[in-house]
Amino acid sequence: MMFDFKMLLLQTLVVCSFISKAMQNAIGDVKCNKPADIYFVLDASSSIWGPDFRKQLEFVNSVIKELDLSVVRCGLLTYGNVVQEEFGLRTYEGRRHALTDAVSGVRQLRGDTHTDKAIRRARERMLENPREVPRIIVVMTDGRSNNPGLTAMESELTHRSGITTFAVGIGKSVDKNELKSIASHQDFLFTVDNFDALVAIKTMLREKACEVKFVPMPVELPQNTEGCKETPTDVVFMLDSSSNVRSQDFGFLLKFTNDLISELPLSTTGVRVGVATYSNTPKQQFSLGEHTSPNALSRAVNHISQQRGRTNMAMALRHLRQHSFKNSQASNNLRKIAIVITSSPSDRHADTSLQAQLLHELNIEVFAVGVGPAVDLKELETIASSPSQQHRMTIDSFGNLQLLKGQLGHKICSSDKDYAPLDRGVDIVKGRDQKTTTARTTQESTTETTPTPMPTTTTDAPRGCGIARPADIVFAISSTANSYEATEALEFIRTIAEKMIVTPSGVRIGLAPRNCLSLPGFMLDQGTNKDQVLRMFETNYPKPMLSETASTIKYLRNTSFKKESGARENAKKIGVLIIDGPVRNFIEAVEESLLAKKENIELLLIGVGSQTSMEEMTMLASSNSQHTVMTVSSYSHLKSLTKKFIFSANRHCISQ
């Protein structure tokens, strides 16, 4: 009898335990025990009522309570007119009560909604002390930011830095398109009607966060350093030490320099390194050959102090020419490389240009690296060696300099002819493909270049678009071309149409109309066979004027690639923009390009002439592939891109 009672009691306990666990799962009380770094970014602007701001804090605390803080670190930022760093990832590491008390004590900032600045700051802080764990930023907002274009750009940079971003929109004033640009994936976008409803998404948010996997930062180390071993190379860094660089950022700059040096094959007959800094005047911190071991070089770099003062770039370049390479190796095939890093324009532009020219005449190869939004791109181009596209690089912040390490290391250990084609070196934060080794020309961008040979088949149209997958391709001329130039562009498009497999079930071709160009254009359902397409070109020879890239991309999204215009659900959507100068309303154009990407529209950019900006075109291109941006020196040379364009389009058609 006693045995039966014990068995009954044991069975009851087992059943109760099972029911308890089931209830916990149902109400979402099971903690996520996976390691992660999480930054909460909270809207503290004036559009939020005080009690609602408190509900936002309560929601964050409710999420934190379900995290295993022995493996999860949390930081928090608030934003309004300014960004307030409430606490970092390490501040309350492993201390649950202190962490939740800190959240509860956060005060509302008020002011405007500068979401872009908050996302940027969170990204910088996240990457300061990265762990090999999922990196997550949770952005909460109750409305549209002050600058949706900048918000989209900062979000894209964050995604490309290996950080997963969640977007939480609260209320009816949120901009759903902006939320889409913030979120890394549509599954990471949440909206609720009001602050009271936040509790409804707590479990789902926690579960999705728990599913996030670690994404390494897109840093490519040098693929091959044999070039440095075979060719003696002297490398001198010239680092911005002016007052324009914050103390913390100067630390990032020194770390980047150390990390890049550590990747090079140092030796007395191979790679030797020197470092100089500049502000009002330049200073040689240590000379070529002074330190030869990695440890000695690392200690020497770490001991460099910031000078402060103005940005006298002219004196810095003069110092490189007259002093930094004085004790270079005695070798006929010696490469001399200067890496100039700056965060602001020089204070003497004419002198800077002259000193750069004198430096280039001594066969010193100069890489110009601009950091942050204040850099002068034209001045960077002047400083950089020819071809400037391969020697000029930009990055959004010192915290992200590491994203340039692989690219720059590869170039240091490569001869000019080994640079990968179309690897423009600009905006490397986008993680451009660096793996190809096709020879490149060393001519200036303003001269005509020989098209890079592309793999071909026995037909004019390699198997891809129209065979592997149907394709809808819409061309748009967004330029200041005169009548002759516009005609050349249309002849180029016509040549493409003649060589591709244009059929109702294969490739369809369209042309976006431009009212200001007196160009009617035609829809995809009017370009379903080759003869039809060629006839349509007879009515599309325009008298062009200025056009807007942003509105062009918007037209492609809202009209050209819609079903009623002949677009097909199963077809690869490719929009082709031919531009010949700086993009007007660039921020709006970037915002439209990001929306196009989310709608699975691939944007290919063709730049004509020397006035186009490779930085702008790479920001507008839809993917990281090197095949999304092409350039020629003039409209009359557009046809030289025919094979390259068809090959690029086919690559997109056979990709997922």
C-alpha positions in Angstrom: 0.0 0.0 0.0 2.8 2.4 0.9 4.6 1.4 -2.3 1.5 2.3 -4.4 1.2 5.6 -2.6 4.9 6.5 -3.4 4.5 5.5 -7.0 1.3 7.7 -7.3 3.2 10.6 -5.6 6.1 10.2 -8.0 3.8 10.1 -11.1 2.0 13.2 -9.8 5.3 15.1 -9.5 6.4 14.1 -13.0 3.1 15.2 -14.5 3.2 18.5 -12.6 6.8 19.2 -13.7 5.8 18.5 -17.3 2.8 20.8 -17.1 4.9 23.5 -15.5 7.5 23.3 -18.3 4.7 23.4 -20.9 3.2 26.5 -19.3 6.6 28.2 -19.2 7.1 27.5 -22.9 3.6 28.8 -23.6 4.1 32.1 -21.8 7.7 32.5 -22.9 9.6 32.3 -19.6 12.4 30.1 -20.8 15.7 32.0 -20.9 17.9 32.1 -24.0 21.2 30.7 -22.9 23.2 31.4 -26.1 26.0 33.9 -25.9 25.4 37.3 -27.6 26.2 41.0 -27.5 23.0 43.1 -27.6 22.7 46.9 -27.9 19.3 48.4 -27.2 18.8 51.7 -29.1 15.8 53.6 -27.7 13.9 56.6 -29.1 14.0 59.3 -26.5 12.7 62.1 -28.7 10.0 64.7 -27.9 7.4 62.7 -29.9 7.2 60.2 -27.1 5.1 60.9 -24.0 6.9 60.6 -20.7 4.9 57.6 -19.4 5.3 55.8 -22.8 9.1 56.3 -22.6 8.9 54.5 -19.2 7.0 51.6 -20.8 9.8 51.4 -23.4 12.3 50.9 -20.5 10.1 48.4 -18.8 10.0 46.4 -22.0 13.8 46.4 -22.3 14.0 45.1 -18.7 11.5 42.4 -19.4 13.6 41.2 -22.3 16.8 41.4 -20.2 15.2 39.3 -17.4 14.9 36.4 -19.9 18.5 36.5 -21.0 21.3 34.4 -19.5 23.6 37.3 -18.4 26.5 34.9 -17.7 27.0 34.7 -21.5 25.0 37.7 -22.8 26.3 41.3 -22.6 23.9 44.3 -23.0 24.5 47.9 -23.7 22.0 50.8 -24.1 21.9 54.0 -26.1 19.1 56.7 -26.3 18.7 59.2 -29.0 16.9 62.5 -29.6 18.8 65.6 -30.8 22.0 63.8 -29.6 23.0 60.3 -28.8 23.4 59.4 -25.1 25.5 56.4 -24.2 23.8 55.1 -21.1 26.1 52.1 -20.5 28.3 49.8 -22.6 28.5 46.0 -23.1 31.0 45.6 -20.2 29.5 48.0 -17.7 27.1 45.6 -16.0 28.4 42.3 -17.4 26.9 39.4 -15.4 25.2 41.8 -12.9 21.5 41.4 -13.5 20.1 43.7 -10.7 22.6 46.4 -11.5 21.7 46.2 -15.2 18.0 46.4 -14.7 18.4 49.3 -12.2 20.5 51.2 -14.7 17.8 50.7 -17.4 15.1 51.9 -15.0 17.2 55.0 -14.2 17.5 56.2 -17.8 16.1 59.7 -18.5 14.4 60.9 -21.6 16.5 63.2 -23.8 13.8 65.0 -25.9 14.4 66.7 -29.2 14.4 65.4 -32.8 14.8 61.8 -34.0 18.4 61.3 -35.2 18.1 57.5 -35.7 21.1 57.5 -38.1 23.5 58.8 -35.5 22.3 56.3 -32.9 22.7 53.4 -35.3 26.2 54.6 -36.2 27.2 55.0 -32.6 25.9 51.6 -31.6 27.8 50.0 -34.5 31.0 51.7 -33.5 30.7 50.6 -29.9 29.7 47.1 -30.9 32.9 46.7 -33.0 35.2 48.2 -30.3 35.5 44.9 -28.4 34.1 42.3 -30.6 33.6 38.7 -29.5 32.9 35.8 -31.8 29.2 35.8 -30.8 26.1 37.0 -32.4 26.1 40.9 -32.5 22.6 42.4 -32.3 21.2 45.9 -32.2 17.6 46.5 -31.3 16.3 49.9 -32.6 13.1 51.2 -31.2 11.2 54.2 -32.6 7.8 55.7 -32.7 8.1 57.7 -35.9 10.1 58.7 -39.0 13.7 59.8 -38.5 14.9 63.3 -39.4 16.9 61.9 -42.3 15.6 58.5 -43.6 18.3 58.4 -46.3 21.1 58.6 -43.7 19.3 56.1 -41.5 19.2 53.7 -44.4 22.9 54.2 -45.2 24.0 53.7 -41.6 21.8 50.6 -41.4 23.3 49.1 -44.5 26.8 49.8 -43.2 25.8 48.0 -40.0 24.4 45.0 -41.8 27.6 44.7 -43.8 29.7 44.9 -40.6 28.3 41.5 -39.4 25.8 43.0 -37.1 22.1 41.9 -37.0 19.6 44.7 -36.6 16.1 44.4 -35.2 13.6 47.2 -35.9 10.7 47.8 -33.5 8.1 50.4 -34.7 5.6 51.7 -32.2 2.4 53.5 -33.2 0.9 54.8 -36.4 3.5 57.4 -37.3 6.3 54.9 -38.1 7.7 54.7 -41.6 7.5 51.1 -42.6 9.9 51.5 -45.5 12.4 53.0 -43.1 11.9 50.1 -40.7 12.6 47.7 -43.5 15.9 49.5 -44.2 16.9 49.3 -40.6 16.0 45.6 -40.1 18.5 43.0 -41.3 15.7 40.8 -42.4 11.9 41.0 -42.6 11.7 38.5 -39.8 13.5 41.0 -37.6 10.9 43.8 -38.1 8.2 44.2 -35.5 5.4 46.8 -35.2 2.9 47.4 -32.5 -0.1 49.8 -32.2 1.1 51.4 -29.0 3.6 51.2 -26.1 1.2 49.0 -24.1 1.3 46.4 -26.8 5.1 46.0 -26.6 4.6 43.1 -24.2 3.0 41.1 -27.0 6.2 40.9 -29.0 8.5 40.2 -26.1 8.6 36.4 -26.6 8.9 36.6 -30.4 11.7 39.1 -30.1 13.6 37.0 -27.7 13.1 33.8 -29.8 14.3 35.6 -33.0 17.3 37.0 -31.2 18.2 33.6 -29.9 18.2 32.3 -33.5 20.8 34.9 -34.7 24.1 33.3 -35.6 27.6 34.8 -35.4 28.5 36.7 -38.6 32.2 37.5 -38.9 33.2 41.0 -39.9 33.9 41.1 -43.6 37.6 41.6 -43.2 39.6 40.0 -46.0 43.2 39.4 -45.0 45.8 39.5 -47.8 45.2 36.5 -50.0 48.9 36.2 -51.0 52.0 37.9 -49.7 54.4 36.2 -52.1 54.7 39.5 -54.0 56.2 41.1 -51.0 58.7 38.3 -50.6 59.8 38.5 -54.2 59.9 42.3 -54.5 61.6 44.5 -51.8 59.0 46.9 -50.5 59.4 50.0 -48.4 56.1 51.2 -46.7 55.6 54.4 -44.9 52.4 55.3 -43.0 51.5 59.0 -42.7 48.8 59.3 -40.0 46.5 62.2 -39.3 47.4 63.4 -35.8 45.5 66.7 -35.9 42.8 67.9 -33.6 40.1 66.7 -36.0 40.8 63.2 -34.7 39.3 62.3 -31.4 41.6 60.6 -28.9 39.7 57.4 -29.1 39.7 57.4 -32.9 43.5 58.0 -32.8 43.7 54.8 -30.8 41.7 53.0 -33.5 44.1 54.4 -36.1 47.1 53.0 -34.3 45.4 49.6 -33.9 44.6 49.5 -37.6 48.2 50.4 -38.4 49.6 47.7 -36.1 47.2 45.1 -37.4 48.0 45.8 -41.0 51.8 45.7 -40.3 51.3 42.3 -38.6 50.0 40.8 -41.8 53.1 41.8 -43.9 56.2 39.5 -44.3 58.7 41.8 -42.6 62.4 41.4 -43.3 65.5 43.4 -43.9 65.3 42.6 -47.7 61.5 42.2 -48.0 59.0 44.6 -46.4 60.3 47.4 -44.2 58.0 49.8 -42.4 58.2 53.4 -41.2 55.6 55.6 -39.6 55.1 59.4 -39.6 52.4 61.6 -38.2 51.2 65.1 -39.2 49.2 68.1 -37.9 50.7 71.6 -38.0 54.0 69.9 -38.9 55.0 66.3 -39.8 57.0 64.1 -37.5 58.9 60.9 -38.4 58.0 58.6 -35.5 60.4 55.9 -36.7 62.3 55.4 -40.0 62.4 52.5 -42.5 64.5 49.6 -41.1 64.7 51.1 -37.6 62.5 48.3 -36.3 62.4 44.9 -38.2 60.7 42.5 -35.8 56.8 42.5 -35.5 57.1 43.0 -31.7 59.4 45.9 -32.0 57.2 47.6 -34.6 54.1 47.0 -32.5 55.7 48.6 -29.4 56.9 51.5 -31.5 53.4 52.2 -33.0 51.7 51.9 -29.6 54.1 54.5 -28.1 53.0 57.2 -30.7 51.4 60.2 -29.1 48.8 62.4 -30.8 50.2 65.9 -31.8 47.0 67.9 -32.2 46.7 71.0 -34.4 45.8 71.8 -38.0 45.7 69.5 -41.0 48.8 70.5 -43.0 48.7 67.8 -45.7 51.1 69.7 -48.0 53.9 69.6 -45.4 53.1 65.9 -44.8 53.5 65.0 -48.4 56.7 67.1 -48.7 58.1 65.2 -45.6 57.4 61.9 -47.3 59.2 63.0 -50.4 62.2 64.6 -48.7 62.7 62.5 -45.6 60.7 59.3 -45.2 62.2 57.4 -48.1 65.8 58.7 -47.7 67.2 55.4 -46.4 65.3 53.2 -48.9 66.8 49.9 -49.9 69.3 49.9 -52.8 67.4 47.8 -55.3 66.4 48.3 -58.9 63.0 46.7 -58.4 62.2 48.4 -55.1 58.6 49.4 -54.5 58.1 52.6 -52.5 54.6 52.9 -50.9 53.1 55.7 -48.9 49.8 55.2 -47.0 48.3 58.6 -46.2 45.3 58.5 -43.8 43.3 61.7 -43.2 39.9 62.6 -41.7 39.5 66.2 -43.0 40.5 68.5 -45.9 44.0 70.1 -45.9 44.3 73.8 -45.0 46.3 74.5 -48.2 44.7 72.9 -51.2 47.0 74.3 -53.9 50.2 73.4 -52.0 48.8 69.9 -51.3 48.2 69.4 -55.0 51.7 70.5 -55.9 53.4 68.3 -53.3 51.3 65.3 -54.4 52.5 65.8 -58.0 56.2 66.0 -56.9 55.7 62.9 -54.8 54.3 60.9 -57.7 57.2 62.0 -59.9 59.6 60.1 -57.6 57.7 56.8 -58.4 56.4 56.7 -54.8 53.0 54.8 -54.9 50.5 56.7 -52.7 47.4 55.2 -51.2 45.0 57.9 -49.9 42.6 56.8 -47.2 39.8 59.1 -46.1 37.9 58.5 -42.9 34.6 60.0 -42.0 32.1 62.4 -43.7 34.4 65.5 -43.7 37.0 64.2 -46.2 37.5 66.0 -49.5 37.1 63.2 -52.2 38.7 65.4 -54.9 41.7 66.1 -52.7 42.0 62.4 -52.0 42.0 61.7 -55.7 44.8 64.3 -56.1 46.9 62.7 -53.4 46.4 59.1 -54.6 48.6 57.6 -57.3 47.3 56.8 -60.8 44.9 55.1 -61.4 43.2 57.0 -58.6 40.3 54.6 -58.4 42.7 51.9 -57.2 44.6 54.1 -54.8 41.8 56.1 -53.1 39.7 54.5 -50.3 37.1 55.8 -47.9 35.5 54.5 -44.8 32.8 55.9 -42.6 34.6 55.9 -39.3 37.9 55.0 -37.5 36.1 52.2 -35.8 35.6 50.5 -39.2 39.1 51.0 -40.5 39.6 47.2 -40.0 37.4 46.7 -43.0 40.1 48.1 -45.2 42.9 45.9 -43.9 42.5 43.0 -46.3 42.1 45.2 -49.3 45.1 47.4 -48.5 47.3 44.4 -47.5 46.5 42.8 -50.8 47.5 45.9 -52.8 50.7 46.3 -50.9 51.8 42.8 -51.9 50.6 43.1 -55.5 52.1 44.8 -58.5 49.9 47.3 -60.4 49.0 44.7 -62.9 47.7 42.3 -60.3 44.9 44.5 -59.0 41.5 42.9 -59.4 39.3 44.5 -62.1 36.7 47.0 -61.0 38.0 46.8 -57.5 37.7 50.6 -57.1 38.9 50.7 -53.5 36.2 53.2 -52.6 33.7 52.5 -49.8 35.3 49.2 -48.8 32.8 48.9 -46.0 30.5 47.4 -48.5 32.9 44.4 -48.7 33.7 44.4 -52.4 34.8 41.2 -54.0 38.6 41.0 -54.1 39.2 37.5 -55.4 39.7 38.0 -59.1 43.2 38.4 -60.5 42.6 39.6 -64.0 45.2 42.3 -65.1 44.1 45.9 -65.0 45.1 48.9 -67.0 47.2 51.6 -65.3 45.7 54.4 -67.3 43.8 57.3 -65.7 40.0 57.0 -65.5 39.7 59.9 -67.9 41.3 57.8 -70.7 39.8 54.9 -72.6 40.6 51.5 -71.0 40.7 48.2 -72.7 37.7 46.1 -71.6 38.6 43.2 -69.3 38.3 39.9 -71.2 35.2 38.0 -70.0 34.5 34.3 -70.3 32.4 33.6 -73.3 30.7 30.7 -75.0 30.4 29.9 -78.7 27.4 32.3 -79.0 27.2 36.0 -78.4 24.9 35.5 -75.4 26.5 33.2 -72.7 24.0 30.9 -71.2 22.2 32.7 -68.4 19.5 35.2 -69.0 16.7 33.7 -71.1 18.0 30.1 -70.7 18.9 29.5 -67.1 16.3 32.0 -66.0 13.9 34.6 -67.6 15.1 38.2 -67.1 13.3 41.5 -67.1 15.9 44.2 -67.9 15.0 47.9 -67.9 17.5 50.6 -69.0 17.4 54.2 -67.8 19.4 57.2 -69.0 19.9 59.4 -66.0 22.4 62.0 -67.3 23.1 65.4 -68.7 24.0 64.0 -72.1 23.5 66.1 -75.2 21.5 64.7 -78.1 24.5 63.0 -79.7 25.6 61.3 -76.4 22.0 60.1 -75.7 21.9 58.6 -79.2 25.1 56.8 -78.5 23.6 55.4 -75.2 20.5 54.2 -77.1 22.7 52.6 -79.7 24.5 50.7 -77.0 21.2 49.5 -75.5 20.1 48.5 -79.0 23.3 46.4 -79.4 22.6 44.7 -76.1 19.1 43.8 -77.3 20.4 42.4 -80.6 22.8 40.1 -78.8 20.5 38.8 -76.0 17.8 36.1 -76.2 14.8 38.4 -76.3 11.6 36.3 -76.4 8.3 36.4 -74.5 9.5 33.7 -72.1 13.2 34.6 -72.1 14.6 38.1 -71.9 12.3 41.2 -71.9 13.8 44.6 -72.3 12.3 48.0 -71.3 13.4 51.6 -71.4 12.4 54.0 -68.7 10.7 57.2 -70.0 12.2 60.6 -69.3 9.7 63.4 -69.9 12.4 66.0 -69.6 14.3 64.2 -72.4 11.3 64.0 -74.7 11.9 60.2 -74.4 8.7 58.1 -74.2 10.3 54.8 -73.3 8.6 51.5 -73.5 7.4 48.8 -71.1 8.5 45.2 -70.7 5.4 43.9 -72.4 6.4 46.0 -75.5 9.8 44.4 -75.6 9.1 40.7 -75.7 10.8 39.9 -79.0 13.9 41.3 -80.8 12.1 42.9 -83.8 9.7 44.6 -81.5 12.5 46.0 -79.3 14.5 47.3 -82.3 11.4 49.1 -83.7 10.8 50.7 -80.3 14.2 52.4 -80.4 13.2 54.2 -83.6 10.8 56.4 -81.5 13.3 56.9 -78.7 16.0 59.3 -79.9 15.8 62.2 -77.4 16.8 65.8 -76.8 18.1 65.2 -73.2 18.3 67.4 -70.2 19.2 66.9 -66.5 17.4 63.9 -64.8 17.1 62.7 -61.3 18.6 59.3 -60.3 16.4 59.0 -57.3 13.2 59.5 -59.3 14.5 57.1 -62.0 15.0 54.3 -59.5 11.6 55.0 -57.9 10.0 54.8 -61.4 11.7 51.4 -62.0 10.3 50.2 -58.6 6.8 51.5 -58.9 6.2 51.1 -62.6 8.7 49.3 -64.8 8.9 46.2 -62.7 5.2 45.8 -61.9 3.1 43.1 -63.4 0.9 45.5 -65.3 4.0 46.7 -67.2 4.9 43.2 -68.3 7.2 42.2 -65.4 7.2 38.5 -64.4 7.3 37.1 -60.9 9.8 34.4 -61.9 12.1 36.7 -63.8 15.4 38.2 -62.6 14.8 41.9 -62.3 17.7 44.1 -63.5 17.7 47.9 -63.7 20.5 49.5 -65.6 21.4 53.2 -64.9 23.6 55.0 -67.3 25.0 58.2 -65.6 27.7 60.7 -66.6 28.1 62.9 -63.5 27.5 63.3 -59.8 24.1 62.1 -58.5 21.7 64.8 -57.6 19.9 64.2 -54.3 22.3 61.4 -53.5 20.7 60.5 -50.1 17.3 60.0 -51.7 18.9 58.0 -54.5 20.5 55.6 -51.9 17.3 55.3 -50.1 15.5 54.3 -53.3 18.3 51.9 -54.2 18.0 50.1 -50.8 14.2 49.8 -51.4 14.9 48.4 -54.8 17.2 45.8 -53.3 14.5 44.7 -50.8 12.2 44.3 -53.8 14.8 41.9 -55.4 15.7 44.4 -58.2 19.4 44.3 -59.1 20.8 47.7 -60.0 23.7 47.9 -62.4 25.5 51.2 -62.9 27.4 52.3 -66.0 29.4 55.5 -65.5 30.5 57.6 -68.5 33.3 60.1 -68.3 35.5 61.5 -65.6 32.8 63.3 -63.7 31.1 60.2 -62.3 31.8 59.2 -58.7 32.8 55.6 -58.1 31.9 56.0 -54.5 28.3 57.1 -55.4 27.9 54.3 -57.9 29.1 51.6 -55.6 26.7 52.8 -52.9 23.8 52.6 -55.4 24.7 49.2 -56.8 22.6 46.5 -55.3 25.2 43.9 -54.4 28.8 43.5 -53.4 29.7 41.9 -56.7 32.4 43.5 -58.8 30.1 43.1 -61.8 27.6 45.7 -60.8 29.6 48.8 -61.7 31.2 49.5 -65.1 32.9 52.6 -66.5 34.0 54.0 -69.9 35.6 57.3 -70.8 32.9 58.5 -73.2 29.5 57.7 -74.7 31.2 56.7 -78.0 33.0 53.9 -76.2 29.8 52.4 -74.5 29.7 49.6 -77.1 33.0 48.4 -75.9 31.1 47.2 -72.7 28.7 45.0 -74.7 30.3 41.6 -73.9 31.1 42.7 -70.3 27.5 43.8 -69.7 26.0 40.6 -71.2 28.4 38.5 -69.1 27.5 40.5 -65.9 23.7 40.2 -66.6 24.1 36.4 -67.1 26.0 36.1 -63.8 23.0 37.7 -62.1 20.6 35.4 -63.9 22.4 32.3 -62.8 22.9 33.5 -59.2 20.2 33.0 -56.6 
